[in-house]
Amino acid sequence: MKKITFLLLCSTAFIACTRNTDGNDKNKIVLAENIQSITSLVPDSAWDENAWNALYKYDQVKLFNTIVKGVTTGKLKAYSDISEPKTELTTEEFSRIIVAWDSTARTEDPNKPGTFIIAPIKMELTGDDIVQLRFNEKIEMDTVSYTLHRTASSVAFISYMRSDAGEIVGLKHLFDVKLDNAQAAERKH
C-alpha cells in the first residue's frame, strides 16, 4: 500500500510540475525565432509532375481562399510590401489586389470598324496564381515529449512577375497576412 501511495504521490507531483498553470508553457524552449521558410507551390522544371504531386500534398486554392476570406471578413490583417514598416491594407485596398481592372486596354468597335474603344479587362487573383508562400515562424521544442512546435506568425503571398509579352521575369510580392495567433499575442501585451 505504501508503494502505491508513493507512486501516486510521485505521479501527481510530476503532473503538477509539468502542467501549464499560468498560460506559459515552461517545458518549451525556443530554438528559432523570426525565421523565414519558403514553400514553393509550383514544381521546378526538373521535377516529374507525378513525383511532385506524391510528395507535396496541399490545396493551394483552398489555402488562398481561406486566407482571403479571413482578410475580407476582418478576422485577419493584410499588409503591403511597399513601405517599411509595412502598412496595413484596408479591406478595399486588399480587394483591389484580388480583383483589378486594366482600363488601358483598347479594342476595335465591332459596329464601327477602324474605331477603337476602351475595353476594361478584369484580372482576378486566384489560388492558382500563387507560386510561393513565405512563412515567418517560431520553432520551439517541448523538453518533456521532445516534439517540435512550429508557429507561423505571418505568411507572404508571392506570384510571378510577367513582362508585357507575358514572359516570367521574376517573383512579385503581393501581400503579407498576419495570422491570428500573432494578433492574439499582440493583444496580450
Salt bridges, closest charged atoms under 4 A:
ASP22 OD2 - LYS26 NZ 3.97
ASP81 OD1 - LYS86 NZ 2.74
ASP81 OD2 - HIS173 ND1 3.69
GLU92 OE1 - ARG96 NH1 3.92
GLU137 OE1 - ARG150 NH2 2.52
GLU140 OE2 - LYS138 NZ 3.71
ASP176 OD2 - LYS86 NZ 3.25
ASP176 OD1 - HIS173 NE2 2.63
ASP180 OD1 - ARG187 NH2 3.92
GLU186 OE2 - LYS178 NZ 2.56
